Amino acid sequence: MTRKLGDKLREYREKNGLTLGDVAKRLGCSYQAVQKWESGSARPRTDKLRRLAWLYGVQVEELLPVHDPYAHYKTQLVPELEARLSRDLSGLVQSSKERANRIYELAMRDMGCPGVLHSFLDEATESYLQGKSSDIALYEYAKMQIERMSKLMIAYEKKKEKERDAS
C-alpha cells in the first residue's frame, strides 16, 4: 500500500506544530502551493522537497511514498486464503496432525502436485502442532517446499535424461 506524499507532508507539518502559512513563509512560496502539495494536486520541486525535509527534521526519503510490493497479498489474497482455509478446515481441531495433513493436501492441490511431501515438512509440522504457526503459515511453507521439490525433481529428471542421451 502506498502512503501518499501529501499525507506525509501534512503529518510532519502537524507534528512540528506548523500551519500551512508557516511552511509557505519559511520556504518562500505561497500558502496555496503548500496546500496543493498536501492535497496531492501538485508535487513540490526537488529543492522544495529538500527544504521541507530539513524543516521537518527528517530525511527526504522519509517524505517520499514507499510502495509495498506485498500490499495486494496482505489486503486481498491473505483474507481470501484465510476464508478458504477456514471453510476447507472446518470441523478439524486447531493445530492437529489431521488439520496439518489437510493443509498439505490443499497446498499440493493448489500447486498441481499429486505426490505426498509430508516428510519434507516435519519441522514445520512440529512447530504447527505446538501452536507456534498459523494455518496460513503452514500452507505457504508447504507450497514453498512443494515448489522447491518440484524444481529439484525436474533438475534430477533432466540430469538423468542427459545421462541416457550420453550413453
BAFI-3210 file (N, C-alpha, C; in Angstrom, 3 decimals, decimal comma, padded with zeros to 6 digits):
// residues 167
n [1|2|3|4|5|6|7|8|9|10|11|12|13|14|15|16|17|18|19|20|21|22|23|24|25|26|27|28|29|30|31|32|33|34|35|36|37|38|39|40|41|42|43|44|45|46|47|48|49|50|51|52|53|54|55|56|57|58|59|60|61|62|63|64|65|66|67|68|69|70|71|72|73|74|75|76|77|78|79|80|81|82|83|84|85|86|87|88|89|90|91|92|93|94|95|96|97|98|99|100|101|102|103|104|105|106|107|108|109|110|111|112|113|114|115|116|117|118|119|120|121|122|123|124|125|126|127|128|129|130|131|132|133|134|135|136|137|138|139|140|141|142|143|144|145|146|147|148|149|150|151|152|153|154|155|156|157|158|159|160|161|162|163|164|165|166|167]
n.u [000,842|000,591|001,723|000,783|002,609|001,564|000,042|002,060|003,494|001,620|001,310|003,913|004,127|002,090|003,022|005,191|003,989|003,260|001,651|-000,009|000,615|002,922|004,791|004,819|005,851|008,427|009,527|009,424|007,305|003,912|000,984|-001,031|000,441|001,678|-000,604|-001,615|000,374|000,008|-002,579|-002,245|-002,615|-000,560|003,023|005,910|008,861|012,171|014,099|012,459|011,381|013,621|014,086|011,735|012,089|014,335|013,205|011,286|012,888|013,647|014,763|014,879|013,985|012,161|009,919|009,064|006,789|006,379|006,280|004,583|005,310|003,918|001,375|-001,065|-001,130|-001,303|-003,679|-005,683|-005,266|-004,464|-006,729|-008,623|-007,472|-007,435|-010,205|-010,873|-009,278|-010,373|-012,947|-012,380|-011,145|-012,913|-014,311|-012,102|-009,743|-007,928|-004,448|-003,896|-002,675|-004,165|-005,368|-003,084|-002,218|-004,343|-003,983|-001,556|-002,448|-004,221|-002,406|-000,778|-002,645|-003,290|-000,846|-000,680|000,456|000,692|001,998|003,011|004,460|004,993|007,073|009,089|008,275|008,359|009,556|008,183|005,632|005,849|006,262|003,825|002,031|002,645|001,474|002,801|002,729|000,538|-002,394|-002,216|000,521|001,646|000,492|001,566|004,280|004,293|003,571|005,826|007,841|006,926|007,155|009,934|010,757|009,630|011,135|013,643|013,114|012,581|015,072|016,601|015,417|016,112|018,883|019,179|018,097|019,980|022,168|021,244|021,045|023,705|024,837]
n.v [-001,164|002,220|005,062|008,311|011,185|013,742|013,173|012,489|014,890|016,575|015,263|015,503|018,277|018,949|017,543|019,085|021,338|023,391|025,757|025,903|028,357|029,041|027,167|027,864|030,474|030,018|028,546|030,241|030,382|030,212|029,985|028,532|026,825|025,045|023,931|022,632|020,692|019,110|018,225|016,672|017,489|018,713|018,495|019,104|020,803|019,403|020,898|022,212|020,047|019,043|021,162|021,051|018,592|019,216|021,259|019,791|018,065|015,525|012,826|013,154|010,868|009,832|011,300|010,618|008,613|005,185|002,180|-000,753|-003,890|-006,121|-005,419|-006,030|-008,759|-008,859|-007,421|-008,485|-011,178|-012,718|-012,499|-013,817|-016,354|-017,081|-017,272|-019,364|-021,468|-021,638|-022,501|-024,962|-026,333|-026,604|-028,088|-029,562|-030,091|-027,375|-026,914|-029,676|-032,938|-034,062|-031,785|-030,443|-032,253|-031,987|-029,348|-029,591|-031,206|-029,439|-027,447|-028,945|-029,626|-027,084|-026,432|-028,192|-030,675|-034,055|-035,800|-036,868|-034,956|-034,887|-035,701|-033,884|-031,752|-031,957|-030,420|-027,997|-028,954|-029,822|-027,393|-026,200|-027,955|-027,432|-025,064|-022,810|-021,708|-020,482|-021,583|-020,485|-019,862|-022,430|-023,511|-021,803|-022,352|-025,057|-024,897|-023,537|-025,423|-027,523|-026,383|-026,049|-028,740|-029,701|-028,347|-029,466|-032,124|-031,875|-030,955|-033,210|-035,125|-034,025|-034,249|-037,047|-037,642|-036,456|-038,057|-040,517|-039,885|-039,420|-041,920]
n.w [000,000|-000,794|000,806|000,572|-000,611|000,028|002,324|004,111|004,185|005,392|007,844|009,018|009,091|010,895|013,149|013,769|014,607|012,868|010,693|007,478|006,404|007,893|006,915|004,196|004,344|005,402|003,334|001,250|-000,560|-001,833|000,250|-000,945|-002,617|-000,828|000,233|-002,037|-002,387|-000,143|-000,567|-002,726|-005,296|-006,543|-006,844|-004,852|-006,035|-006,355|-004,895|-003,067|-001,751|-000,444|001,304|002,782|004,090|005,650|007,221|008,649|009,972|009,022|006,842|003,269|001,980|003,792|003,332|000,846|-001,078|-000,300|-001,915|-001,191|-002,052|-001,313|-000,717|-002,099|-001,668|001,163|001,716|000,096|-000,949|001,317|003,139|001,483|001,263|003,978|004,421|002,658|003,671|006,211|005,600|004,279|006,312|008,317|011,194|011,827|014,376|015,761|015,143|014,885|013,914|011,872|010,783|009,890|007,917|006,121|005,338|003,951|001,845|000,574|-000,241|-001,960|-003,906|-004,887|-005,981|-007,983|-007,599|-007,363|-005,633|-002,295|000,118|002,802|004,502|004,092|005,461|008,177|010,306|010,140|010,607|013,235|014,573|013,968|015,246|017,844|018,154|017,295|014,802|012,196|010,312|007,738|007,581|007,652|005,334|003,324|003,674|003,028|000,297|-000,667|-000,164|-001,747|-004,290|-004,347|-004,175|-006,513|-008,451|-007,909|-008,586|-011,320|-012,204|-011,553|-013,247|-015,741|-015,610|-015,530|-018,018|-019,727|-019,110|-020,093|-022,818|-023,353|-023,136]
ca.u [000,000|001,398|001,332|000,997|003,491|000,775|-000,303|003,272|003,803|000,660|001,631|005,125|003,840|001,313|003,905|006,073|003,175|003,296|000,484|000,340|001,246|004,285|005,628|004,950|006,736|009,797|010,029|009,362|006,306|002,563|000,161|-001,740|001,365|001,810|-001,913|-001,690|001,273|-000,615|-003,801|-001,845|-002,903|000,722|004,189|006,962|010,104|013,187|014,701|011,459|011,270|014,786|013,869|010,681|012,707|015,146|012,277|010,610|013,894|013,649|015,448|013,988|013,417|011,025|008,761|008,657|005,909|007,026|005,353|004,679|005,024|003,058|000,096|-002,160|-001,114|-001,767|-005,035|-006,683|-005,046|-004,464|-008,102|-009,269|-006,892|-007,953|-011,604|-010,882|-008,756|-011,362|-014,037|-011,878|-010,643|-013,946|-014,533|-010,836|-009,188|-006,816|-003,102|-003,887|-001,967|-005,148|-005,516|-001,829|-002,254|-005,318|-003,343|-000,621|-003,228|-004,697|-001,246|-000,374|-003,672|-003,122|000,412|-000,764|001,420|-000,040|002,766|002,905|005,767|004,899|008,343|009,912|007,634|008,287|009,878|007,052|004,503|006,102|006,002|002,372|001,362|002,903|000,741|003,722|002,468|-000,869|-002,772|-001,679|001,975|001,928|000,079|002,559|005,526|004,089|003,652|007,216|008,588|006,464|007,786|011,353|010,915|009,298|012,310|014,681|012,732|012,769|016,520|017,036|014,956|016,935|020,206|019,043|017,866|021,283|022,980|020,740|021,428|025,164|025,260]
ca.v [000,000|003,413|006,193|009,434|012,280|014,793|012,721|012,572|016,305|017,081|014,648|016,118|019,692|018,975|017,104|020,204|022,456|024,475|025,961|025,990|029,676|028,972|026,413|028,685|031,607|029,513|028,042|031,307|030,066|030,602|029,114|027,652|025,797|024,049|023,271|021,721|019,555|018,240|017,616|015,752|018,023|019,148|017,956|020,111|020,583|018,728|021,825|022,454|018,798|019,018|022,163|020,526|017,564|019,934|021,955|018,813|017,286|014,148|012,595|013,299|009,549|009,615|012,005|010,011|007,447|003,881|001,181|-002,058|-004,881|-007,177|-004,833|-006,825|-010,045|-008,665|-006,890|-009,215|-012,607|-013,363|-012,713|-014,841|-017,631|-017,378|-017,704|-020,679|-022,456|-021,778|-023,320|-026,300|-026,977|-026,594|-029,373|-030,177|-029,457|-026,453|-027,434|-031,144|-033,618|-034,209|-030,467|-030,200|-033,079|-031,382|-028,139|-030,072|-031,656|-028,243|-026,814|-029,788|-029,476|-025,759|-026,408|-029,192|-031,717|-035,209|-036,560|-036,508|-034,481|-034,638|-035,935|-032,686|-030,687|-032,381|-029,325|-027,066|-029,629|-029,800|-026,015|-026,012|-028,753|-026,772|-023,799|-021,711|-021,113|-020,471|-022,375|-019,832|-020,030|-023,813|-023,644|-021,113|-023,108|-026,276|-024,526|-023,212|-026,679|-028,270|-025,752|-026,382|-030,151|-029,854|-027,890|-030,474|-033,315|-031,539|-030,937|-034,604|-035,769|-033,512|-034,846|-038,454|-037,654|-036,180|-039,260|-041,516|-039,451|-039,531|-043,339]
ca.w [000,000|-000,897|001,624|-000,335|-000,223|000,681|003,681|004,926|004,392|006,380|009,138|009,568|009,389|012,132|014,243|014,091|015,079|011,875|009,843|006,050|006,239|008,442|005,971|002,988|004,654|005,562|002,050|000,254|-001,582|-001,420|001,093|-001,862|-003,121|000,238|000,305|-003,189|-002,140|000,859|-001,114|-003,782|-006,635|-007,102|-006,125|-004,697|-006,768|-005,547|-003,927|-002,016|-001,000|000,452|002,359|003,649|004,925|006,635|008,109|009,489|010,688|008,534|005,573|002,109|001,709|004,679|002,788|-000,421|-000,950|-000,384|-002,432|-000,545|-003,091|-000,777|-000,313|-002,665|-000,966|002,536|001,818|-000,666|-001,058|002,636|003,610|000,663|001,658|005,317|004,286|002,025|004,614|007,278|005,040|003,994|007,525|009,358|011,844|012,227|015,576|015,521|015,414|014,981|012,814|010,792|010,162|009,166|006,710|005,200|004,791|002,944|000,687|-000,122|-000,884|-003,092|-004,939|-005,488|-006,727|-009,046|-007,264|-006,861|-004,647|-000,884|000,550|004,241|005,179|003,967|006,223|009,571|011,218|010,092|011,253|014,677|015,006|013,846|016,276|019,127|018,143|017,027|013,488|011,803|009,141|006,536|007,580|007,273|003,932|002,484|003,776|002,245|-001,127|-000,975|-000,207|-002,923|-005,453|-004,261|-004,514|-007,933|-009,204|-007,734|-009,353|-012,735|-012,439|-011,495|-014,479|-016,850|-015,468|-015,936|-019,473|-020,345|-018,931|-021,043|-024,158|-023,490|-023,220]
c.u [000,893|000,839|001,725|001,872|002,721|000,396|000,895|003,628|002,892|001,002|002,839|004,906|003,109|002,148|004,810|005,310|003,170|001,982|000,945|001,081|002,675|005,230|005,876|005,945|008,190|010,395|010,045|008,419|004,928|001,917|-000,538|-000,847|001,500|000,512|-002,067|-000,796|000,608|-001,888|-003,482|-002,127|-001,656|001,835|005,233|008,174|011,125|013,798|013,741|011,309|012,423|014,601|012,764|011,249|013,543|014,252|011,624|011,587|013,920|014,484|014,429|013,270|012,180|009,752|008,208|007,762|006,709|005,977|005,616|004,319|004,088|001,679|-001,087|-002,274|-001,731|-003,240|-006,087|-006,475|-005,062|-005,877|-008,849|-008,779|-007,389|-009,379|-011,673|-010,380|-009,752|-012,494|-013,574|-011,444|-011,690|-014,157|-013,257|-010,248|-007,976|-005,499|-003,077|-003,152|-002,911|-005,312|-004,268|-001,813|-003,211|-004,732|-002,348|-001,356|-003,737|-003,561|-000,816|-001,369|-003,495|-001,866|000,407|000,206|000,688|000,680|002,553|004,302|005,808|006,245|009,257|009,390|007,572|008,530|008,730|005,838|004,650|005,798|004,500|001,635|001,560|002,209|001,607|003,518|000,990|-001,120|-002,138|-000,170|002,349|001,610|001,139|003,895|005,430|004,208|005,097|008,049|008,193|007,122|009,269|011,581|010,608|010,482|013,445|014,379|012,921|014,252|017,077|016,651|015,789|018,325|020,186|018,872|019,175|022,196|022,570|021,144|022,910|025,602|024,708]
c.v [001,235|004,504|007,429|010,519|013,346|014,435|012,852|014,028|016,902|016,548|015,323|017,593|019,795|018,542|018,238|021,448|023,656|024,561|025,945|027,291|029,699|028,299|027,251|029,819|031,146|029,002|029,108|030,981|030,456|029,536|028,077|026,530|024,671|023,247|022,258|020,499|018,569|017,566|016,614|016,261|018,588|018,534|019,053|019,771|019,971|019,650|022,102|021,206|018,673|019,987|021,720|019,473|018,220|020,609|020,987|017,921|015,815|014,047|012,739|011,984|009,265|010,293|011,330|008,804|006,161|002,880|-000,145|-003,114|-005,992|-006,663|-005,661|-008,150|-009,896|-008,284|-007,717|-010,726|-013,319|-013,535|-013,783|-016,239|-018,044|-017,912|-019,109|-021,763|-022,704|-022,702|-024,774|-027,061|-027,039|-027,999|-030,071|-029,386|-028,609|-027,117|-028,946|-031,719|-033,755|-032,891|-030,136|-030,992|-032,495|-030,123|-028,537|-030,492|-030,469|-027,562|-027,621|-029,680|-028,139|-025,666|-027,414|-030,333|-032,913|-035,958|-036,065|-036,151|-034,219|-034,770|-034,708|-031,538|-030,989|-031,245|-028,313|-027,670|-029,570|-028,417|-025,732|-026,726|-028,152|-025,422|-022,589|-021,076|-021,293|-021,404|-021,797|-020,012|-021,446|-024,053|-023,027|-021,851|-024,387|-025,979|-024,247|-024,494|-027,521|-027,709|-026,102|-027,832|-030,406|-029,448|-028,903|-031,719|-033,070|-031,564|-032,362|-035,331|-035,314|-034,127|-036,296|-038,570|-037,400|-037,388|-040,367|-041,171|-039,617|-040,973|-044,055]
c.w [000,000|000,009|000,846|000,272|000,546|002,106|004,613|005,209|005,464|007,776|009,783|009,905|010,718|013,331|014,715|014,531|014,150|011,113|008,393|005,777|006,750|007,460|004,721|003,210|004,735|004,258|000,965|-000,888|-001,053|-000,531|000,215|-002,401|-002,091|000,348|-000,839|-002,992|-001,188|000,340|-002,221|-005,183|-007,305|-006,265|-005,991|-005,570|-005,816|-004,506|-002,768|-001,136|-000,008|001,615|003,323|004,612|006,022|007,677|009,105|010,252|010,300|007,262|004,439|001,831|002,565|004,166|001,542|-000,190|-001,110|-000,832|-001,724|-001,590|-002,622|-000,388|-000,815|-001,935|000,424|002,608|001,106|-000,631|000,288|003,168|002,806|001,053|003,043|005,242|003,697|002,975|005,737|006,838|004,855|005,251|008,636|009,899|012,267|013,400|015,208|015,932|015,627|013,776|011,605|010,038|009,346|007,860|005,675|004,559|003,706|001,672|-000,116|-000,874|-002,103|-004,238|-005,660|-006,343|-007,874|-008,840|-006,677|-005,747|-003,224|-000,384|002,054|004,938|005,110|004,835|007,718|010,561|011,280|010,790|012,761|015,253|015,003|014,976|017,672|019,216|017,859|015,657|013,135|010,623|007,882|006,458|007,135|005,799|003,009|002,514|002,939|000,754|-001,535|-001,091|-001,413|-004,184|-005,491|-004,693|-005,987|-008,795|-009,103|-008,566|-010,851|-013,082|-012,461|-012,786|-015,685|-016,811|-015,943|-017,450|-020,212|-020,262|-019,905|-022,466|-024,410|-023,656|-024,415]
res [m|t|r|k|l|g|d|k|l|r|e|y|r|e|k|n|g|l|t|l|g|d|v|a|k|r|l|g|c|s|y|q|a|v|q|k|w|e|s|g|s|a|r|p|r|t|d|k|l|r|r|l|a|w|l|y|g|v|q|v|e|e|l|l|p|v|h|d|p|y|a|h|y|k|t|q|l|v|p|e|l|e|a|r|l|s|r|d|l|s|g|l|v|q|s|s|k|e|r|a|n|r|i|y|e|l|a|m|r|d|m|g|c|p|g|v|l|h|s|f|l|d|e|a|t|e|s|y|l|q|g|k|s|s|d|i|a|l|y|e|y|a|k|m|q|i|e|r|m|s|k|l|m|i|a|y|e|k|k|k|e|k|e|r|d|a|s]
***
